[in-house]
Amino acid sequence: MAKSHSVLLTDLYQLNMMAAYLEHGLTGTAVFELFVRKLPSRRSFLMAAGLDQALQFLETVSFTPGNLDEIRGLGQFSESFLAYLRSFRFSGDVDAMREGTVFFPDEPILRVTAPLPEAQFVETRLVNLLHFQTVVASKAARMVLAEPGKALIDYGLRRAHGAEAGLLAARASYIAGFSGTATVAAGLEFGIPVYGTMAHSFVQAHDNEILAFEHFAHSHPRGLVLLIDTYDTERAAGRVVALAPRLAAQGITVAGVRIDSGDLGEHARRVRRILDDGGLPAVKIVASGGLDEDALLALSRAGAPIDSYGVGTSLTTASDAPALDCAYKLQEYAGMARRKRSEGKATWPGRKQVWRRYARAAGWRATSCHSPKTGRKGKRCSARQCAAAGVSLIIRTWLPRATTQMINWYGFPSRSRGSNLIPTRPKSARRCAN
């Protein structure tokens, strides 16, 4: 979608409410918080992601003359409202969890403080951006924990639910600890390492498999990975052993082989034996094909000699938990705490801060979500440590403009205590001026 239309990625009721707020003078300071009501059945934690795109949206949101003509064409809004939209800029403040932070239900991951019409309007796109990347980062984190220490690569663009989803899934998985992506645009946009091998069609296009390997090796000699399961995996591994000395004489080293079908663990064991016996112990084995965290965990427990994995569909679609019950709710207006009492969807009033307390013994954590306005504390949650002791999860945290940090994660974040909702802002002090 063209950038000029991105401001209209909203629900009509946001415009309806904005117009009514302005008509009746409800323009005081409002506080909205975005949180998840409950965990999906197969999740014991979630991981925040999408903040950088959210801040970019808030910094740049404005209505073009073309946007105003399109809204005018709806026939539902006054010229005075369109005049307000003509000069619309987000002027509020944002507090948020850093990307890569683990969180739990009812904990706000983002808070918007702004004049009510502004804070209301930005809801739809903020939820859209934060929800999707949080879904994917949470899925990716489970995969990283299932095969600790192994390189995982995002292969999911082709089955993602749209181009933007594929691009942002690569980013979210990298935040959670993936090593890279196959999506070229994601590498260029976000500075993520890009990896790629070859498809079966390349082998099929040649009269024989060795010729395909030779052609590919001469075209792409650096970091050479050959796909060996087009016809017979073990026979192809033997052909790699035969070809490797000839390539080495030309200064080309086979870095790895990829297996994309069949019993990946059993094929990997056989291929590893063939490579080792053939004098190629340094050649890595890459596996792909229908993998998720359950498959990765099974391969890990079986001791499969696989060095890295390509993960696609299950990652970019988060197929077992593709959506979260998340909400963006008004918590304070004009200095007064507000509360929703809807059945099954009640909220704690007032703006909140999230604090972590960690037990001395690994294995559990407790969280309190505190509302300063009321002095009330929300639900206290506990969860078992989701990985065996010693597991380290690399979390890449994007600060505004893709500054990268790495945080060691030992089951849960390594800080002993402290608040998780921190002030942030659109990236300059211009308050999104022209």
N, C-alpha and C positions, 0 to 999 in steps of 0.2 A: 504494500500500500504506500502511496506517495506520502512524504512527510507532511505535505500541506493538509492531508486529511487526518493526521494522527490525533489532532485535538478533538475530532468527532468520534474517536473510539471511546464512546461514553454511552450511558443509558439515557434515554429521553427524560426519565424522571429527574436526573440531575439538573438538566436545564429547567424543567418545570419548577423544581424547588428553588433554584437560584432566582428565577424571576419572582416567585412569591416572596422570598426573603427580602429582596430589594424593594418590592412594592410596599411591604409592611414594616420596613425599617429594621429588620433583624440582621444586623451587620456587625454585631459584637464579636468578641474573640471566642472561638470555639476550640475544643480539644477533642480530636478523634484518635482512637487507638485501633490498630490492626492486630488481630490475634487469631489463634486457631482454637475452636471450641473443644475438640476431642481428637484423639489420635486414631488413625485407621487401624484396623484389626491387626495388621502385621507390622506395626511401627511401635517402638518403645521410646523413640525420640524423633525430633525433626531438626533440620539444619537450615538456618536463615540464609537466603540468597536473593539477589535481584535489586539490592539497594542502589547500586550505581545507576542502573537504568531508571529507577524511580526518581533519583535526584536529577538526572538529565531531563526527564519529563517535566519536573517542577520548575527547573531553570528556564526551559524553553517554551513552555506552554503559552500559546497566544492564538488569536483568531485572525486569519487573513481575510481580506475583502471577499475572496471566494467562499470561505467558510461562512461568513455572515450572509451572503446571498443564499447559500444552501439552507441555512437555518430560517431565513426569511421565507424561503419557499415552502417551509412546513406550514405556514399560515397560522402559527400558534403564539407568536411572541411579538411584543410591542416594539416600536422603534426606539423607545427609551432603553429597553433591555438590550437591544442590539448595539446601542451606543455604549453601554457599559461593557459589553463583550469586546468592543473594538479596542478598548484600552486595557483589557484584562491581563494581568500578570500575577503570578503567585508571589505573595509578599510575606508568607509565614515562616515558621521555624519547624525543623524536623529533628526528633530524637529517635534513634534506632539502634538495634543490635548490629554489631559488626557482622558482615557476611562471613559465613563459616561458623557462627555461634550455634551451639546446640541449644534447643529450647523445647518447651513442653506446653501442654494445653493451658489456656487462659493467660499466658504470658504475652504482653504486648511486644511485638517485634518492631513496630514503628508507631510513632506518635506524631500527629500533625497539629500544630497550634497556629491558627490563622483566622482572619475574618470568616464568619460562618459561610457566606456564599462560596468563597475560595476553597475552604476545607471540604465543603460538600461536593463541589464539582470534581475534584481530583480523585474521588473514591474509586471509580470504576477502573481507571487505568492503573492506579497504584495496586489494587488487588490483583489485576490481571498480570502485572509484571512480577510482583513479589510471590504470588501464589505459585505460578508455574515454575519459576526457578527454585523455589523452596521444595516443591514436589520432587524435582529431578535431583537436587543436591542431597535430599534425604535418601532417595533411592541409591544414588551413587555412593554415599557414605557406607551403606550396608554392604555394597560390593567390595569396597576397599577393605572393610573389616573382615570380610569373608576370605580374602586372599592377601593377608598383610605382606608387604614387601614386594609384591608383584606389580609390574607396570600394567595399568589398564588404559585402554584407548577407546575413545568414543567413536563408534562406527554408525551412529543412528540417524544421520540426516535423512536418508532416503525414505525412512518410515515414520519420521516425525510428523506431527499433525500441523504441517505448514512450515514455510521457510523460516519465519521468525522463531518458531519453536525449536527447529533444528539448530539454529545459531545459538540461542540462549541455553539450550540443553548442553551444548559443548562447554559453555562458560560455567554453568552450574556444576557440571561434573568435575571440572578442573578445580573449582573451589573446594570440592569435597575430597580431592586427593587423586583424581585421575591424572595420568601422566601426559595426556595429549588428546588430540582429536584428528579425525580424517577430514574434517570440514575445512576447506581452504579459507573460506571467508571468516570463519571463527578465529583462525590463526592470525589473519591479517588485522581483524578488528580488535582482538583482545590480547594479542601476543602469546597465544597458546601454542606450544610445539605441535607441528602437524606431521602426521605419519601416514604412509600409504605403501601398499605392496603391489599386487596385481590381481586381476580377476581370472576366473576359469576361462572366459572367452579368449583371453590372450593366448593361453595354451592351446585351446581348441582351434584357433586360427592358423596354427602351425601344423606342418605335416608330421612332426614328432616332438615329443616333450623336451628332449635335450636341446633341440634347436631353439625352442621357445625360451628355455632358460638362458641359453647363450645370448640370444638377441636382447633379452631384458637386461642381462648383466652388463653388456656393452653399452646399453643406453642409460642405465642407472647403476653405475658401479659403486656408488657410495651408500653404505647402509643397506646392502643388497639382501632382500628377503624374497625367497622363492616359494610360490604356492605349489604344494606337492600332492594334493588330494584329487586332482581332476580325474584321474583314471585309477591308479593303484598307489596308495600312499607309501607303502613300504618300498615298492619298486622304484618310485620316484626318489625316495630318500637315497637309495643305492645309486641312482643316476647323479644325484648331487655329489655324492662321495667321489664318483668317477670324474665328474666335471671340475671339481674344486681345484685339483692341481693345475689343470690347464689354465683356469682363470687366474690362479695365484701367479703363474709365470708371466701373466700380463698385468700384474699389479692389482688384481681384483679379488677381494675377499668376500666369501659368502658369510654374511652376518647372521642370517637366520632362515628358517623355513616356517611356513604357515600351514596349519591343518584346519580345515573349515567344515568337516563333516565326519559322521560316524562316531564311534566311541572314542572321544578325544583323549581320555586318560590312557586307554589301551594302545591307541595309535602312537601317542607321545612316548610311551615306554619302549615300544618297538623301534620307533624312529631314533630315539635317544641311543639305543644300543647300536643301531646301524651307524649312526654318526660317530659315536665313540670308537667303535671297532675300525672305522674308516679313517681314523686320525683327525676327526673334526670335533673335539670336545668343546671348543669355544663357540660352535654354532648354536644359536638360541632357537627355541621352539616357541612359536606364537600360535595360539588357538583362538578360534572364533566359531560362531554359528549357534544361534539360539541360546546364548548364555544369560543367566541371571545370578543373583546372589546364592540361590540354592545350589545351582550347578557349580558355581565357583567354590562354595564350601565343601561340596562332595569331592571335587577334584583335589582340593587342599588336603582333606582328611585322608584321601587315598594316596597321597604322596606323588601325584602325577608330576613328571618332570617337565612342567610347562613354565616358561619364563615370563611370558606376558600374554595378555588377552585383549581381544577386540570385542566390545560389547555394543550392541545396537538397539534393537527394538525394545527390549525390556527396560532399557535406560531412558530413552527419549520419550517413551509413552508412560513410563512408570506403571507398567501394566497391572500390577497387583494392587496399587493404590494411586490411581491417576488423579484424584482430586482430594482436597482437604476442606473440611467444614470451617472455613475461615470467614472472618467478619471484620468490618471497619465501622466502629460504632462511636456515637457521640457520648463522651464521658463528662464533659463540662461545657457550660455556656454562660457567658457574661459573669464569670466568677463563681458560678454555682454548680456543684456536682449534679450530674444527671444520671438517671438509672432507667434501664429498660426492664420491664417485668414480664415480657412475653413468655408464655408457657414453653419451657424447654430452651429458652434463649435469653434468660435473664442475665444482666450484666452487673458487675460491681461498679459503683459510681466513683467518679473522680479519676484524675490522672494517676498513674501507677509507676513504680520502679520494681525491677526484678533483681533479687539478691540470691546468691548461691551460697549454700553451706555444704561442706564436704566432710564425710566421715573419715576418720583416720585409717580405717581398714577399707581397702578397695572393695567395691561390690554394691554400693548404693549411694544415692545422693538425695538431698531434699531441697525443695525450692519453696520460697514464700513470695507471693506477689502482693506487695503492700500498697495500700491506697492511703496516701498522706491526708487526704481530705476527710476521710471517715475514721482512720485508725484501724479499719478492718483489714484482715488478711484473707486472701482467697485460699483456695484448696491447696493443701500441702501434698506434693506429689512425691512418689518414690519409684525408682526403676533400677533394675539390676544392671550391673556393668555389662555392656553388650559385646565385650571381647575378652579373651583370656588376658591375664596380666602380661604386660610387656608389649602389647600391640600398640603401634604408633600410627596415628592417622594424620597425614599432612593436610592441613586446612589452609587453602590459599585465600586470603582476605583481600578483597578489592576495597581500597579507600577511593575517594573521588579521583577520577582520571587514572584508574588502573594501577595505582601504587600497590605493590604486592608484599605481603607479609606471610611468614610461615609460622604456624603455631603447633607445637607438639601436643598431641592429644592422647592421653593415657586413659582410655575408657571414657572419660569425660574431660572437659577443658581443664588445663593444668593450674589455673589460678586457684588459690586456696579459698578465696572469698572475694566478694565485691559486686558492684552493680553491673548489669549487662546492658541497660538501656542508656546510651550515651548521646550527648548533643552532637548533631551534625547539621549541615546546612546545604543548600544549594552551593555549588563550589566557589562562589565569590560572594562578596558582601554587597553586590549590586542589587540584591533582592529581585533578581530576574528582570532588571530594567532592559530597555532596548539595547 
